[in-house]
Amino acid sequence: MDIFEAVRLDHASILETLDELINQSVPPVPSGPVPGEEDWASLFHDLKLTTLAHDRAEEAVFYTLLRRNPGHSELEAIKSKEHHLTEELLEDLEEINPQDRTWATKLEVLKNHLSNHFDEEETNVFPLVKPYLAENEGLQLGHEFEELKNDIIIGAKYFPKGRSQFNPAGLDLER
């Protein structure tokens, strides 16, 4: 699959996971165990991991196409800032108690941000870089993107970081 299809499929998968998380959001309860808590905690972890891996791989592989073409470096900087905002939103969500009402609101903010970001990339950025690809370069970049993204995910699973609502045992994972 070429780089455009790989990125587009990732976009769809991330939004699908986000929708699933929104649909499974836990309603506020006074205390006690929360039904389905492990499901949405795992789903949030997957969303965060795949989104951040996608962003890093996209910056390393796809955004290089913007950097090598005159006049597009400002657009690349804007897209990278949007990735940074995504990371901040995910970190904010990780710190919010999912039973807090702001959890669902912040998820919606993240969904709107990502939907707009993905639409902008697919509608405006893809057509800018397509003409500059050499024959079969799109396929090679698609492979590099997938490989890097998977390496990031594997690395994150081996080297988890930090404590959060999603580490209820309070294990010190920073080593």
Backbone as CSV, one residue per row, in Angstrom:
resi,resn,N_x,N_y,N_z,CA_x,CA_y,CA_z,C_x,C_y,C_z
1,MET,0.844,-1.172,0.000,0.000,0.000,0.000,0.891,1.237,0.000
2,ASP,0.444,2.278,-0.672,1.266,3.483,-0.746,1.087,4.335,0.517
3,ILE,1.898,5.367,0.635,1.908,6.212,1.825,0.546,6.873,2.055
4,PHE,-0.128,7.263,1.001,-1.410,7.946,1.146,-2.475,6.998,1.695
5,GLU,-2.492,5.793,1.174,-3.448,4.797,1.659,-3.126,4.400,3.105
6,ALA,-1.858,4.240,3.431,-1.462,3.864,4.786,-1.883,4.936,5.794
7,VAL,-1.624,6.186,5.472,-1.996,7.286,6.368,-3.512,7.400,6.461
8,ARG,-4.199,7.296,5.328,-5.654,7.388,5.314,-6.295,6.269,6.151
9,LEU,-5.790,5.060,6.022,-6.316,3.940,6.817,-6.069,4.155,8.309
10,ASP,-4.911,4.678,8.642,-4.630,4.998,10.046,-5.602,6.045,10.574
11,HIS,-5.848,7.066,9.790,-6.794,8.102,10.203,-8.150,7.484,10.534
12,ALA,-8.636,6.647,9.637,-9.945,6.005,9.835,-9.938,5.122,11.080
13,SER,-8.867,4.385,11.282,-8.768,3.488,12.433,-8.729,4.268,13.749
14,ILE,-7.986,5.356,13.786,-7.899,6.187,14.994,-9.268,6.784,15.323
15,LEU,-9.955,7.307,14.312,-11.288,7.880,14.559,-12.283,6.810,14.994
16,GLU,-12.155,5.620,14.453,-13.035,4.513,14.844,-12.798,4.142,16.317
17,THR,-11.544,4.066,16.714,-11.220,3.765,18.111,-11.726,4.869,19.024
18,LEU,-11.579,6.104,18.600,-12.054,7.241,19.384,-13.568,7.190,19.529
19,ASP,-14.285,6.890,18.448,-15.744,6.748,18.525,-16.143,5.635,19.484
20,GLU,-15.424,4.528,19.417,-15.714,3.409,20.310,-15.494,3.828,21.767
21,LEU,-14.436,4.570,22.012,-14.157,5.050,23.366,-15.237,6.020,23.837
22,ILE,-15.660,6.915,22.962,-16.732,7.858,23.307,-18.008,7.095,23.646
23,ASN,-18.327,6.073,22.866,-19.529,5.279,23.111,-19.442,4.450,24.384
24,GLN,-18.225,4.150,24.823,-18.037,3.366,26.046,-17.723,4.230,27.255
25,SER,-17.736,5.545,27.087,-17.377,6.411,28.208,-18.198,6.058,29.431
26,VAL,-17.520,6.105,30.539,-18.117,5.685,31.798,-18.928,6.817,32.394
27,PRO,-20.192,6.558,32.733,-20.976,7.601,33.379,-20.487,7.823,34.814
28,PRO,-20.679,9.032,35.327,-20.241,9.293,36.697,-20.966,8.385,37.687
29,VAL,-20.221,7.826,38.614,-20.793,7.014,39.696,-20.150,7.462,40.992
30,PRO,-20.894,7.347,42.109,-20.355,7.855,43.371,-19.092,7.133,43.837
31,SER,-19.074,5.830,43.790,-17.889,5.084,44.237,-18.033,3.624,43.853
32,GLY,-16.991,2.881,44.110,-17.032,1.457,43.824,-16.501,1.146,42.456
33,PRO,-16.462,-0.136,42.119,-15.936,-0.531,40.813,-16.813,-0.021,39.681
34,VAL,-16.170,0.302,38.591,-16.872,0.827,37.428,-17.008,-0.290,36.395
35,PRO,-18.252,-0.595,35.967,-18.421,-1.640,34.952,-17.686,-1.287,33.665
36,GLY,-16.946,-2.246,33.149,-16.254,-2.031,31.882,-15.009,-1.180,31.978
37,GLU,-14.558,-0.876,33.204,-13.409,0.017,33.385,-12.167,-0.489,32.655
38,GLU,-11.919,-1.780,32.728,-10.743,-2.319,32.060,-10.848,-2.177,30.549
39,ASP,-12.062,-2.313,30.003,-12.250,-2.188,28.560,-11.896,-0.794,28.071
40,TRP,-12.456,0.232,28.708,-12.173,1.574,28.197,-10.782,2.029,28.554
41,ALA,-10.215,1.550,29.663,-8.829,1.893,29.988,-7.895,1.322,28.928
42,SER,-8.151,0.083,28.533,-7.349,-0.555,27.493,-7.545,0.151,26.154
43,LEU,-8.780,0.515,25.864,-9.100,1.209,24.620,-8.415,2.579,24.572
44,PHE,-8.422,3.310,25.702,-7.748,4.603,25.734,-6.244,4.422,25.532
45,HIS,-5.674,3.434,26.207,-4.249,3.165,26.046,-3.917,2.879,24.579
46,ASP,-4.744,2.058,23.926,-4.536,1.746,22.505,-4.657,2.999,21.645
47,LEU,-5.663,3.825,21.941,-5.848,5.069,21.187,-4.624,5.962,21.318
48,LYS,-4.162,6.147,22.532,-3.009,7.021,22.756,-1.768,6.471,22.058
49,LEU,-1.523,5.207,22.239,-0.334,4.596,21.655,-0.354,4.650,20.134
50,THR,-1.455,4.263,19.522,-1.510,4.245,18.055,-1.499,5.664,17.482
51,THR,-2.140,6.604,18.167,-2.161,7.986,17.669,-0.767,8.602,17.731
52,LEU,-0.082,8.420,18.846,1.262,8.990,18.967,2.247,8.312,18.014
53,ALA,2.123,6.997,17.859,2.991,6.288,16.906,2.712,6.764,15.481
54,HIS,1.444,6.937,15.159,1.061,7.449,13.842,1.693,8.825,13.612
55,ASP,1.547,9.714,14.593,2.079,11.066,14.445,3.594,11.065,14.239
56,ARG,4.310,10.279,15.042,5.771,10.240,14.923,6.203,9.684,13.559
57,ALA,5.565,8.601,13.144,5.912,7.994,11.849,5.537,8.933,10.711
58,GLU,4.422,9.608,10.834,3.988,10.544,9.803,4.976,11.703,9.676
59,GLU,5.428,12.225,10.810,6.399,13.313,10.780,7.719,12.869,10.159
60,ALA,8.141,11.660,10.495,9.432,11.168,10.011,9.402,10.763,8.543
61,VAL,8.289,10.219,8.093,8.234,9.680,6.730,7.448,10.591,5.792
62,PHE,6.229,10.907,6.146,5.359,11.655,5.235,5.729,13.133,5.164
63,TYR,5.984,13.743,6.316,6.261,15.177,6.321,7.586,15.524,5.655
64,THR,8.463,14.555,5.475,9.696,14.829,4.735,9.372,15.243,3.309
65,LEU,8.233,14.773,2.808,7.813,15.175,1.458,7.512,16.662,1.408
66,LEU,6.970,17.208,2.488,6.708,18.647,2.543,8.016,19.432,2.645
67,ARG,8.926,18.926,3.478,10.189,19.645,3.691,11.036,19.722,2.435
68,ARG,10.950,18.737,1.574,11.836,18.740,0.403,11.256,19.525,-0.769
69,ASN,10.078,20.081,-0.601,9.459,20.856,-1.677,9.347,22.313,-1.262
70,PRO,9.852,23.204,-2.087,9.890,24.628,-1.749,8.496,25.177,-1.427
71,GLY,8.474,26.004,-0.385,7.249,26.689,-0.045,6.311,25.918,0.872
72,HIS,6.658,24.695,1.235,5.745,23.898,2.063,6.252,23.699,3.486
73,SER,7.383,24.282,3.834,7.936,24.073,5.170,7.039,24.692,6.250
74,GLU,6.371,25.798,5.928,5.462,26.415,6.893,4.268,25.494,7.162
75,LEU,3.759,24.860,6.133,2.655,23.914,6.296,3.098,22.730,7.157
76,GLU,4.318,22.255,6.943,4.860,21.149,7.739,4.939,21.557,9.203
77,ALA,5.342,22.778,9.483,5.430,23.273,10.859,4.046,23.337,11.502
78,ILE,3.056,23.773,10.735,1.684,23.840,11.246,1.171,22.448,11.589
79,LYS,1.391,21.500,10.691,0.936,20.123,10.923,1.640,19.518,12.135
80,SER,2.914,19.811,12.311,3.652,19.303,13.469,3.107,19.906,14.763
81,LYS,2.735,21.183,14.735,2.126,21.816,15.916,0.788,21.165,16.246
82,GLU,0.046,20.782,15.224,-1.223,20.084,15.456,-0.969,18.727,16.117
83,HIS,0.111,18.067,15.736,0.469,16.804,16.390,0.795,17.047,17.860
84,HIS,1.480,18.137,18.132,1.809,18.474,19.517,0.536,18.718,20.328
85,LEU,-0.441,19.404,19.746,-1.718,19.632,20.421,-2.423,18.302,20.689
86,THR,-2.357,17.385,19.736,-2.948,16.056,19.934,-2.325,15.388,21.152
87,GLU,-1.005,15.459,21.240,-0.307,14.853,22.374,-0.744,15.499,23.692
88,GLU,-0.879,16.812,23.704,-1.324,17.505,24.915,-2.729,17.085,25.309
89,LEU,-3.629,16.963,24.341,-5.000,16.538,24.637,-5.024,15.121,25.208
90,LEU,-4.221,14.238,24.639,-4.147,12.871,25.152,-3.580,12.846,26.565
91,GLU,-2.569,13.653,26.830,-1.999,13.721,28.179,-3.018,14.289,29.167
92,ASP,-3.770,15.302,28.753,-4.819,15.856,29.613,-5.846,14.780,29.958
93,LEU,-6.261,14.031,28.952,-7.237,12.968,29.182,-6.710,11.916,30.146
94,GLU,-5.440,11.638,30.048,-4.843,10.628,30.913,-4.865,11.065,32.377
95,GLU,-4.847,12.364,32.606,-4.829,12.894,33.968,-6.225,13.114,34.550
96,ILE,-7.240,13.094,33.705,-8.609,13.327,34.167,-9.220,12.000,34.606
97,ASN,-9.915,12.037,35.728,-10.650,10.857,36.152,-11.757,10.621,35.128
98,PRO,-11.806,9.446,34.532,-12.807,9.181,33.495,-14.255,9.300,33.980
99,GLN,-14.451,9.318,35.303,-15.799,9.511,35.832,-16.166,10.992,35.931
100,ASP,-15.180,11.855,35.756,-15.407,13.292,35.766,-16.116,13.692,34.470
101,ARG,-17.024,14.631,34.558,-17.791,15.060,33.380,-16.899,15.675,32.286
102,THR,-15.757,16.217,32.670,-14.878,16.829,31.674,-14.228,15.787,30.764
103,TRP,-14.218,14.530,31.193,-13.635,13.441,30.390,-14.322,13.368,29.028
104,ALA,-15.644,13.260,29.018,-16.393,13.128,27.757,-16.233,14.381,26.900
105,THR,-16.228,15.536,27.539,-16.059,16.793,26.807,-14.689,16.835,26.145
106,LYS,-13.655,16.447,26.869,-12.300,16.464,26.334,-12.151,15.442,25.201
107,LEU,-12.843,14.299,25.319,-12.824,13.318,24.223,-13.416,13.919,22.951
108,GLU,-14.503,14.671,23.105,-15.130,15.316,21.944,-14.209,16.365,21.332
109,VAL,-13.498,17.103,22.185,-12.529,18.090,21.694,-11.445,17.377,20.885
110,LEU,-10.947,16.265,21.418,-9.929,15.485,20.708,-10.470,14.979,19.376
111,LYS,-11.686,14.481,19.386,-12.288,13.964,18.144,-12.399,15.068,17.090
112,ASN,-12.889,16.236,17.484,-13.015,17.353,16.538,-11.654,17.787,16.010
113,HIS,-10.681,17.868,16.906,-9.325,18.252,16.503,-8.764,17.259,15.483
114,LEU,-8.858,15.965,15.809,-8.301,14.953,14.910,-9.058,14.892,13.590
115,SER,-10.370,15.004,13.641,-11.166,14.977,12.402,-10.759,16.109,11.472
116,ASN,-10.615,17.303,12.033,-10.198,18.455,11.219,-8.778,18.281,10.694
117,HIS,-7.886,17.812,11.547,-6.493,17.605,11.153,-6.404,16.578,10.025
118,PHE,-7.088,15.457,10.181,-7.044,14.396,9.171,-7.650,14.867,7.853
119,ASP,-8.770,15.566,7.941,-9.428,16.068,6.728,-8.516,17.038,5.985
120,GLU,-7.865,17.915,6.728,-6.935,18.884,6.133,-5.782,18.168,5.427
121,GLU,-5.226,17.158,6.083,-4.128,16.411,5.466,-4.575,15.730,4.177
122,GLU,-5.684,15.014,4.261,-6.137,14.234,3.111,-6.613,15.112,1.960
123,THR,-7.219,16.240,2.286,-7.784,17.111,1.261,-6.762,18.073,0.665
124,ASN,-5.894,18.620,1.518,-4.988,19.676,1.051,-3.517,19.270,0.967
125,VAL,-3.064,18.437,1.893,-1.645,18.095,1.914,-1.321,16.979,0.911
126,PHE,-2.128,15.935,0.884,-1.866,14.839,-0.055,-1.686,15.338,-1.491
127,PRO,-2.615,16.171,-1.999,-2.447,16.647,-3.383,-1.199,17.504,-3.606
128,LEU,-0.710,18.157,-2.556,0.504,18.971,-2.692,1.743,18.120,-2.919
129,VAL,1.807,16.953,-2.274,3.037,16.160,-2.344,2.997,15.062,-3.403
130,LYS,1.811,14.643,-3.814,1.717,13.551,-4.795,2.542,13.800,-6.053
131,PRO,2.502,14.985,-6.629,3.257,15.206,-7.867,4.773,15.094,-7.715
132,TYR,5.276,15.183,-6.505,6.718,15.158,-6.291,7.278,13.759,-6.037
133,LEU,6.400,12.758,-5.979,6.866,11.395,-5.725,7.408,10.756,-6.991
134,ALA,8.529,10.104,-6.842,9.083,9.329,-7.958,8.282,8.031,-8.087
135,GLU,8.444,7.376,-9.208,7.745,6.114,-9.443,8.072,5.123,-8.322
136,ASN,7.065,4.478,-7.785,7.164,3.496,-6.701,7.614,4.083,-5.361
137,GLU,7.882,5.374,-5.291,8.292,5.970,-4.019,7.149,5.946,-3.009
138,GLY,5.939,6.104,-3.489,4.777,6.059,-2.603,4.657,4.722,-1.895
139,LEU,4.923,3.639,-2.626,4.882,2.302,-2.029,5.998,2.131,-1.001
140,GLN,7.184,2.590,-1.335,8.313,2.490,-0.404,8.042,3.292,0.865
141,LEU,7.522,4.504,0.718,7.233,5.339,1.878,6.114,4.734,2.724
142,GLY,5.144,4.108,2.075,4.071,3.427,2.808,4.632,2.317,3.675
143,HIS,5.566,1.563,3.116,6.212,0.488,3.866,7.026,1.062,5.030
144,GLU,7.789,2.118,4.779,8.600,2.750,5.833,7.714,3.295,6.953
145,PHE,6.601,3.912,6.573,5.659,4.462,7.546,5.133,3.355,8.455
146,GLU,4.644,2.273,7.864,4.087,1.162,8.644,5.152,0.532,9.546
147,GLU,6.335,0.355,9.005,7.413,-0.269,9.768,7.815,0.598,10.961
148,LEU,7.975,1.889,10.743,8.352,2.794,11.824,7.252,2.869,12.875
149,LYS,6.025,2.980,12.435,4.894,3.046,13.369,4.863,1.795,14.249
150,ASN,5.025,0.630,13.640,5.017,-0.619,14.410,6.205,-0.702,15.367
151,ASP,7.362,-0.229,14.939,8.529,-0.213,15.823,8.285,0.686,17.035
152,ILE,7.641,1.819,16.819,7.325,2.744,17.915,6.363,2.073,18.891
153,ILE,5.349,1.421,18.375,4.369,0.742,19.234,5.044,-0.361,20.045
154,ILE,5.858,-1.154,19.403,6.562,-2.232,20.110,7.479,-1.648,21.179
155,GLY,8.208,-0.599,20.838,9.094,0.045,21.808,8.335,0.592,23.000
156,ALA,7.188,1.184,22.768,6.383,1.742,23.849,5.859,0.644,24.770
157,LYS,5.563,-0.516,24.217,5.071,-1.615,25.050,6.184,-2.176,25.930
158,TYR,7.421,-2.125,25.435,8.539,-2.611,26.227,9.030,-1.586,27.237
159,PHE,8.821,-0.304,26.929,9.310,0.749,27.801,8.177,1.700,28.168
160,PRO,7.165,1.210,28.915,6.051,2.087,29.294,6.546,3.186,30.227
161,LYS,5.804,4.282,30.272,6.248,5.431,31.041,5.103,5.978,31.883
162,GLY,5.389,6.288,33.116,4.506,7.096,33.922,3.370,6.393,34.619
163,ARG,2.661,7.178,35.418,1.477,6.738,36.143,0.297,7.535,35.645
164,SER,-0.870,6.962,35.749,-2.056,7.678,35.315,-3.288,6.984,35.858
165,GLN,-4.432,7.522,35.490,-5.702,6.882,35.820,-5.712,5.457,35.278
166,PHE,-4.916,5.210,34.272,-4.940,3.931,33.575,-3.848,2.996,34.083
167,ASN,-3.277,3.350,35.201,-2.331,2.489,35.911,-2.817,2.410,37.352
168,PRO,-4.025,1.825,37.548,-4.656,1.870,38.869,-3.836,1.184,39.957
169,ALA,-2.945,0.275,39.600,-2.120,-0.376,40.608,-1.044,0.569,41.121
170,GLY,-0.851,1.696,40.440,0.142,2.666,40.845,1.570,2.166,40.706
171,LEU,1.781,1.281,39.758,3.123,0.741,39.539,4.044,1.843,39.036
172,ASP,5.241,1.868,39.537,6.216,2.837,39.072,6.832,2.274,37.792
173,LEU,6.372,2.789,36.664,6.816,2.276,35.391,7.984,3.056,34.817
174,GLU,8.426,4.081,35.527,9.554,4.893,35.059,10.845,4.249,35.554
175,ARG,11.605,3.697,34.643,12.885,3.064,35.007,13.881,3.355,33.954
